[in-house]
C-alpha cells in the first residue's frame, strides 16, 4: 500500500467569511418610518421658522423695501445699519444687564429651591410627602392672574414694588412644575446609592450635593433652560413691578421703543432679532441635554 508523502497531501485552507449585515424587514420599515416622519416635519418646521425669517429679512431692509409688493425676502442692498441704530435708539445694554440680572438670579433660585424640595419628596421617606406632592402639583391649576393682585399687595406692603426683588425672590421658594420634573428624575436614581452613603455616615445634605445633583445634570439643565427663557421674555412681571426706566428689561425697552418709533419697522425688527437670537442659540447648543432631561423625567412615577 502506497503511503502518500506530506508534500502530496492536499492542503485544505479554512476560509472565514465576514458576515454581511442584512437589512431585515423590521429594520427597513423603521428606516422608512423615520424618513417619512422627517419629511412630514420639515414643512412644519419651515412654517414655525417663517416668522423669524421674515423678521430677520425686515431687519436688513431699507425703508423703500419694507412695504414692497410682492414682498422682498432677500434685501438688496442689505442695510446693516439698522442694528447699530436700534442699539443706539434705546439703552440696549442697560436693559440687557437688567434682564440678565433677573434671569440669572431667578434661575439660580429655581434650581436651588426646586432641587431641594424634589430631593425631599423623592429620596427621604417621611409621612405625608405624597399628599404634599399632590398639593404642590395642584397649584399648577391656579392661573397666574388669580394670584396677581394678592402678590402685588404683599410686595407693596413689603416696600418691594419698584425694584427687582418681586421678580427674583419668589423663585427661591419653589415652582411646582420644576419640582415635578426634578422629582421624577430623582426617582430614577437607584436608592442603593443613597443607602450606601448613609452607611458611610454621609448626611442628607451631603448626599444631595455630592451624589444626586451630579447625576441629575440633564434635569437641572432642563429646568435652567425653562426658567431662563421664561424670565428673559417676561413682560407682564416687569410691567407691573418696575416703574423706573433705568430698571427696565429688554421686553419693556422694546415696547417703549415700538411706542416711540413705531413706524421705524427696520429698527424695530433689528431690536427684536437681537432679543430673540440669544434664546435660539441657547436652545441650539443645549438641545441634546434639554431633550434628554425632558425624556428621563417621565420614566418613573
C-alpha positions as CSV (number, residue, x, y, z in Angstrom):
1,X,0.0,0.0,0.0
2,X,1.4,3.3,-1.1
3,X,1.8,5.9,1.6
4,X,1.4,9.5,0.5
5,X,4.1,11.8,1.5
6,X,3.2,15.1,3.3
7,X,4.1,17.0,0.2
8,X,1.5,15.1,-1.8
9,X,-1.3,15.6,0.8
10,X,-3.8,18.2,-0.5
11,X,-3.9,21.3,1.7
12,X,-7.3,22.4,2.9
13,X,-7.4,26.0,3.9
14,X,-10.3,27.1,6.0
15,X,-11.7,30.4,4.8
16,X,-13.6,32.6,7.2
17,X,-16.2,34.8,5.7
18,X,-17.2,38.0,7.4
19,X,-20.9,38.0,7.9
20,X,-22.5,40.8,5.9
21,X,-25.2,42.9,7.6
22,X,-28.6,42.0,6.4
23,X,-31.4,44.6,6.4
24,X,-34.3,42.8,7.9
25,X,-37.9,43.8,7.1
26,X,-38.3,45.3,10.5
27,X,-35.2,47.4,10.1
28,X,-36.3,48.6,6.6
29,X,-39.7,49.5,8.0
30,X,-38.1,51.5,10.8
31,X,-35.9,53.4,8.3
32,X,-38.9,54.2,6.1
33,X,-40.9,55.3,9.1
34,X,-38.2,57.6,10.3
35,X,-37.7,59.0,6.8
36,X,-41.5,59.7,6.4
37,X,-41.6,61.4,9.8
38,X,-38.7,63.7,9.0
39,X,-40.3,64.5,5.6
40,X,-43.6,65.4,7.4
41,X,-41.8,67.5,10.0
42,X,-39.9,69.6,7.5
43,X,-42.9,71.7,6.3
44,X,-44.0,72.2,9.9
45,X,-40.5,73.3,10.9
46,X,-40.5,75.8,8.0
47,X,-43.9,77.2,9.0
48,X,-42.7,77.8,12.5
49,X,-39.4,79.3,11.2
50,X,-41.1,81.6,8.7
51,X,-41.9,84.5,11.1
52,X,-38.3,84.6,12.3
53,X,-37.0,84.6,8.8
54,X,-39.4,87.4,7.9
55,X,-38.3,89.4,11.0
56,X,-34.6,88.8,10.1
57,X,-35.3,89.9,6.5
58,X,-37.1,93.0,7.5
59,X,-34.3,94.0,9.9
60,X,-31.9,94.2,6.9
61,X,-34.2,96.2,4.6
62,X,-34.1,99.9,3.7
63,X,-37.4,101.8,4.1
64,X,-38.3,101.5,0.4
65,X,-38.3,97.7,0.6
66,X,-40.5,97.4,3.7
67,X,-43.9,97.5,2.0
68,X,-42.9,96.4,-1.5
69,X,-45.3,94.1,-3.3
70,X,-44.6,91.3,-4.0
71,X,-42.7,91.0,-0.7
72,X,-38.9,91.0,-0.8
73,X,-37.4,88.2,1.1
74,X,-33.7,88.8,0.3
75,X,-32.9,92.5,0.8
76,X,-30.8,94.2,-1.8
77,X,-28.9,96.2,-0.7
78,X,-28.5,94.8,2.8
79,X,-28.9,97.6,5.4
80,X,-26.7,96.5,8.3
81,X,-27.0,100.0,9.8
82,X,-30.4,99.0,11.3
83,X,-28.6,97.1,14.1
84,X,-26.3,99.7,15.5
85,X,-29.1,102.3,15.1
86,X,-31.5,100.1,17.0
87,X,-29.0,99.7,19.8
88,X,-28.4,103.5,20.0
89,X,-32.0,104.5,19.9
90,X,-32.7,102.7,23.3
91,X,-30.5,101.9,26.3
92,X,-30.0,98.4,24.9
93,X,-27.0,97.4,27.1
94,X,-28.6,98.8,30.2
95,X,-31.8,96.8,29.6
96,X,-29.7,93.8,28.7
97,X,-27.9,94.0,32.1
98,X,-31.2,94.3,33.9
99,X,-32.6,91.3,32.1
100,X,-29.6,89.1,32.7
101,X,-29.6,90.1,36.4
102,X,-33.2,89.0,36.8
103,X,-32.9,85.9,34.6
104,X,-29.7,84.6,36.2
105,X,-30.7,85.1,39.8
106,X,-34.2,83.7,39.2
107,X,-32.6,80.6,37.5
108,X,-30.3,80.1,40.5
109,X,-33.3,80.3,42.8
110,X,-35.4,77.9,40.8
111,X,-32.6,75.3,40.7
112,X,-31.8,75.6,44.4
113,X,-35.4,75.5,45.7
114,X,-36.8,73.1,43.2
115,X,-34.0,70.5,43.7
116,X,-34.2,70.7,47.5
117,X,-37.9,70.1,47.6
118,X,-37.7,67.4,44.9
119,X,-35.0,65.6,46.9
120,X,-37.1,65.7,50.0
121,X,-40.2,64.3,48.1
122,X,-38.3,61.6,46.3
123,X,-35.4,60.5,48.4
124,X,-36.3,60.9,52.0
125,X,-39.2,58.7,53.4
126,X,-41.4,60.8,55.7
127,X,-45.1,60.7,56.4
128,X,-47.3,62.8,54.2
129,X,-44.8,63.5,51.4
130,X,-47.2,62.1,48.8
131,X,-50.0,64.3,50.0
132,X,-47.8,67.4,49.9
133,X,-46.6,66.4,46.4
134,X,-50.2,66.2,45.2
135,X,-51.0,69.6,46.8
136,X,-47.9,71.0,45.1
137,X,-49.0,69.7,41.7
138,X,-52.5,71.0,42.2
139,X,-51.1,74.6,42.3
140,X,-50.4,74.3,38.6
141,X,-54.1,74.6,38.0
142,X,-54.2,78.0,39.6
143,X,-53.9,80.7,36.9
144,X,-51.3,83.4,37.4
145,X,-53.9,86.1,37.1
146,X,-55.7,84.8,40.3
147,X,-52.6,85.5,42.5
148,X,-51.5,88.6,40.6
149,X,-53.3,91.2,42.8
150,X,-52.7,89.5,46.2
151,X,-49.0,89.2,45.3
152,X,-48.8,92.8,44.3
153,X,-50.4,93.9,47.6
154,X,-47.9,91.7,49.5
155,X,-44.9,93.2,47.7
156,X,-46.3,96.7,48.1
157,X,-46.7,96.3,51.8
158,X,-43.1,95.0,52.0
159,X,-41.9,98.0,50.0
160,X,-40.5,95.9,47.2
161,X,-42.5,97.4,44.3
162,X,-40.2,99.4,42.1
163,X,-37.1,97.1,42.1
164,X,-36.0,93.6,41.1
165,X,-37.0,91.8,44.3
166,X,-40.6,90.9,43.3
167,X,-39.2,89.4,40.1
168,X,-36.4,87.4,41.8
169,X,-37.2,86.4,45.4
170,X,-40.4,84.3,44.7
171,X,-38.3,81.9,42.6
172,X,-36.3,80.9,45.7
173,X,-39.5,79.3,47.1
174,X,-40.0,76.6,44.5
175,X,-42.0,76.2,41.3
176,X,-44.5,73.3,41.1
177,X,-43.5,72.4,37.5
178,X,-39.8,72.3,38.3
179,X,-40.4,70.3,41.5
180,X,-42.3,67.7,39.5
181,X,-39.7,67.4,36.8
182,X,-36.8,67.1,39.2
183,X,-38.7,64.7,41.5
184,X,-39.4,62.4,38.6
185,X,-35.8,62.4,37.6
186,X,-34.5,61.8,41.2
187,X,-36.7,58.8,41.4
188,X,-34.9,57.1,38.6
189,X,-31.6,57.2,40.5
190,X,-31.1,53.9,42.4
191,X,-31.8,54.2,46.2
192,X,-28.8,52.0,46.8
193,X,-26.5,54.9,46.2
194,X,-28.1,57.0,49.0
195,X,-28.3,54.0,51.4
196,X,-24.6,53.2,50.8
197,X,-23.7,56.9,51.5
198,X,-25.8,56.9,54.7
199,X,-24.0,53.7,55.9
200,X,-20.7,55.6,55.4
201,X,-22.0,58.4,57.6
202,X,-23.0,61.0,54.9
203,X,-25.7,63.4,55.8
204,X,-28.7,64.0,53.6
205,X,-27.3,67.4,52.5
206,X,-24.0,65.7,51.6
207,X,-25.9,63.0,49.6
208,X,-28.0,65.7,47.9
209,X,-24.9,67.8,46.9
210,X,-22.3,65.2,46.1
211,X,-24.3,62.3,44.7
212,X,-27.8,63.3,43.5
213,X,-27.0,66.7,41.8
214,X,-24.1,65.4,39.7
215,X,-26.3,62.6,38.4
216,X,-29.2,65.0,37.7
217,X,-27.4,67.3,35.3
218,X,-29.8,66.7,32.3
219,X,-32.9,67.5,34.5
220,X,-31.2,70.5,36.1
221,X,-30.2,71.8,32.7
222,X,-33.8,71.5,31.5
223,X,-35.1,73.5,34.5
224,X,-32.4,76.1,33.9
225,X,-33.4,76.5,30.3
226,X,-37.1,76.7,31.1
227,X,-36.6,79.3,33.8
228,X,-34.0,81.4,31.9
229,X,-36.2,81.6,28.8
230,X,-39.3,82.5,30.9
231,X,-37.5,85.3,32.7
232,X,-35.8,86.5,29.5
233,X,-39.1,87.0,27.7
234,X,-41.2,88.0,30.7
235,X,-43.2,91.2,30.0
236,X,-46.1,91.2,32.5
237,X,-43.9,91.0,35.6
238,X,-41.6,93.9,34.8
239,X,-44.5,95.9,33.6
240,X,-46.3,95.6,36.9
241,X,-43.4,96.0,39.3
242,X,-40.9,98.3,37.6
243,X,-41.6,102.0,37.1
244,X,-38.0,103.3,36.9
245,X,-36.9,103.4,33.3
246,X,-33.3,102.6,34.4
247,X,-34.6,99.2,35.7
248,X,-36.4,98.3,32.5
249,X,-35.8,94.9,30.9
250,X,-35.5,94.2,27.2
251,X,-39.2,93.4,26.9
252,X,-40.2,96.7,28.4
253,X,-37.5,98.5,26.4
254,X,-38.8,97.0,23.2
255,X,-42.3,98.0,24.0
256,X,-41.2,101.6,24.8
257,X,-39.2,101.6,21.5
258,X,-42.2,100.5,19.5
259,X,-44.4,103.2,21.0
260,X,-41.9,105.9,20.3
261,X,-40.6,104.7,16.9
262,X,-43.5,102.5,15.7
263,X,-43.0,103.5,12.1
264,X,-39.3,102.5,12.1
265,X,-40.0,98.9,11.2
266,X,-36.5,98.1,10.2
267,X,-35.1,99.3,13.5
268,X,-37.9,97.6,15.4
269,X,-37.2,94.2,13.7
270,X,-33.5,94.6,14.3
271,X,-34.0,95.1,18.0
272,X,-36.4,92.1,18.1
273,X,-33.8,89.9,16.4
274,X,-31.2,90.9,19.0
275,X,-33.5,90.0,21.8
276,X,-34.6,86.7,20.2
277,X,-31.2,85.4,19.0
278,X,-29.8,84.5,22.4
279,X,-32.7,82.2,23.2
280,X,-32.3,80.5,19.8
281,X,-28.6,80.0,20.3
282,X,-29.2,78.7,23.9
283,X,-31.6,76.1,22.8
284,X,-29.4,75.2,19.7
285,X,-26.4,74.4,21.8
286,X,-28.3,72.7,24.7
287,X,-31.0,70.9,22.8
288,X,-29.5,67.4,23.4
289,X,-29.4,68.0,27.1
290,X,-32.8,69.5,27.0
291,X,-34.4,66.6,25.2
292,X,-32.7,64.1,27.4
293,X,-33.8,65.8,30.5
294,X,-37.4,66.0,29.4
295,X,-37.4,62.4,28.3
296,X,-35.9,61.0,31.5
297,X,-38.2,62.9,33.9
298,X,-41.2,60.7,32.9
299,X,-39.6,57.3,33.3
300,X,-40.7,56.6,36.8
301,X,-43.9,57.8,38.5
